[in-house]
Amino acid sequence: MSNRKPARTPARTPKPKFPYYWLPAVAAAFVAYAVYKNVLQDPEAAGFLRHKTNPADLVNLPVWLPVMRIHLGFACLALMTGAVNFSPWVVREARRFHRGNGYAYLISVLAVSLSSGYMAPNATGGEAVSFAFNMLNIAWPAFTVLGILAIRKKRVERHRRWMARSYAFCFTNAAVHSLAYALGRWTSLSYEEAYRIGVYGGIALLLAAGDLAARLFFRKPAAIEAP
């Protein structure tokens, strides 16, 4: 009788609990729309700026416009780098790329937050909206840094959860403008009032969505080692 032990079957990486492949498609669609609207259709942002009826909200256009373009460019980069880094294949097979791409995401988040900090004092909707954006400009980088600190301590599950919460904020512009549009169309609110509610509602919605995604899809650590 042979004493040879049966060969071990290599441990398989568990499949993700969420349909990953829709994420880069959604991110790419948002990027394509943002480029079309802000670069091709309305490169001077006239459609957005015409809603600034309060003199306190008026901007220094020669400075504001380049800052807005930087803001837009890094926001698009954050959308795509974040989506790519949730790929199970990238996490499993391209860890060095995953790490570098993660730092590119961090730089993008910081650039978006800093440029938003410049534009926040002149935000449509007044001081209440400026305050909300400034709080977001603190929370978003903080969530991202917490995710990076977690993986440096080899806490993979916590890393993935914080990055899910962080990535939700990539959709801030879409959430805010969708809510503002709906309120403006279906209620008698002025654009500024609808936008103000849209900002607070959009941020609250994304906080809840990010936390829900973290709890639903990243309840167990991935079968990888921390970099």
N, C-alpha and C positions, 0 to 999 in steps of 0.2 A: 504494500500500500504506500503510495507516494506521500511524503511529508511536505511536499511543496505547497506553500500557501497560495491561495488564489490571488491573482493580481488585483490591486486596488483600483477602483474606478475613480478618476479624478473628480474632486468636488466641483459641482457645477454652480456657476454664479446664478442666484435666483433671478427670475424675470422680474422686471420692475412692476410695481402695482398700479402703474398708470400708463396709458397709451402714449409713450414718449413721442412717437414720430409725428404727432399732430403739432407738437410744440414749435419746432423750427419752422414748420409751414405757417403757423399763425404769426410767429415773429417776423418772418420774411414778408408776409402780407402787410403787416403794420409798417414795416420799414419802407416797402414799396409805396404805400399810400402816403406816408410822411414825406418821402422824397418828391412824389408827384405834386402834392399839395403845396409844399413849402419851397420847392426849388423850381418846378416847372410852371405850376398854375399861379402861384402868388409869391414870387421871390422877395418882394418888399414887405410882406406881411400886412398889406393894406386891409385885408378882410378882418384880421384880428384887431388891428390898431384902431379901426373906425369905431369900435365899441368903447374906447377910452374917452368918455365924455367929461370926466372929472379932471380939472387942470392938474390936480396933485398926482394923477396917474399917467400924465403925458411923459414921453421918454425922449432922451437925446438920441435921435435915430442913427446918426453916424457911428455911435458907440453901441447902442442897443442892438442894432441889426447884426453886426458881426458876432456879438456875444450870443445872440439867439441862434445863429448858425452853428457856432461851436457847441452850444447846448443841444441842438438837434442832432448834430453829427455824433456826439458821444452817447446820446440817448439811443440812437440806432445801433451803435457799436455794443452798448450794454445789452440791448435786446438780443442780438445775435450771439455774442460770446456767452451770455448766460444760458441761452437755449442749447448751444452746442455742448456746454459742460454738463448738462443733465443726461447726455447720451450714455447709455450703459456701455456701449463699445468704447467710447472715449475714456470712461472711468476705468474700464478693465484693461484695455489694450494700449492706451496712449497716455500713460500717467504723467509723463513729462509735459506733453502738450496740455493736458488737463490743468496742470499746475500753472504753466505760463499763461494759458487762456484765462484762468481764474484771476491772475494778477492784472491782466488786461481789463477784465470786468471790473475789478476794484478801481483801477485808474479811471475807467469810464464813469463809474458811479461818483467818484470824487469830482470829476470835471463837470458832470451834470449838476451836482449839488452846488459847487462853487459858482457856476454860471447862473444857476437859479437864484442863488443868494444875491447876486448883483441885480437881477431883474425883479426880485421880490418887492422892494420898496415901491415900485411903480405898477404892482399887479392890479389888474382889473378887479374891482370890488373893494378896494381900500385896505385899511390896516388889518381887518379881520382875515383877509385872504393872504396878505403879506405874512402875518403871524403863522398861519397854517403851513405855508410853503417853507418858512424858516424852520419850523418844527420837523417837517418832512426832510429838509436838508441836513438835519442832525440824525434823525432816526434811520434813514436809508443807509448812509455810510456806517452807522453803528451796527446795524444788523449784519452788514457785509463783513465788517471787521470781526464781529463775534463768530461768524462762520469760519473765517480764516484762522482765528485763534483756536477754535475747537479742533480743526484738523491738525494743527501743529501739535496739539496734545493727544492726537490719535483718537479723538472722539468723533468717529465717522458719522454716527447717527445724528449727533447734535449739529455737526457741520452741515449735513444735508438739510436739516430742518431750518437752520438759520438762512441758508442760501435760498431755500424756497420762499421764506418770508421776504428776503431781500428782493428776489426776482419779481415778485408780485408788483413792486413799485415801478418796474419798467413800463407798466401799463397805466401810469398815473394820467398822462395826457389824454389817452383814449377814454378812461373812466370819467374824468372831469368834464370833457367836452361832450360826451354822450349824455351824461346827466343834465348838463346845462342846456343842451339842445332839446332834450325831452321836456324839461321844465318850461323852457321858453315857448315851445310849440303847444303844449297841452295846458298851460296855465296862463294867467294874466301877469306873471312876474316880468319885470324888466330884465334885459340881458345881464346887467350887473348883479341883480338879485339872484337870478338863476345860476350865474357863474359862481357866486359865493356859496350857494347851497351845494352846487356841483363839486366844488373843491373839498368841502368838509365831507360830503357824502361819498365822493370818490375815494378819498384817503381812508375813511372808515371801512368802506367796502373792500379795498385792497388789503388792509390789515387783516380783516376777517378771512378773506380768500387765501392769503398767504399762510395764515395759521391753520386753516382747514386743510390746505394741501399738505402742509408739513405733518399734520396728524394722520391724515388718511393714507398718504403715499410713502411716507418715510418713517413708519413705526418701528421698523427693524433695520439694523445697519446693513449696508451693502457688503457683499463678500469680497472686500478689497482691503488692502493694507493702506494705512495713511501714508502719504508721500514723505 
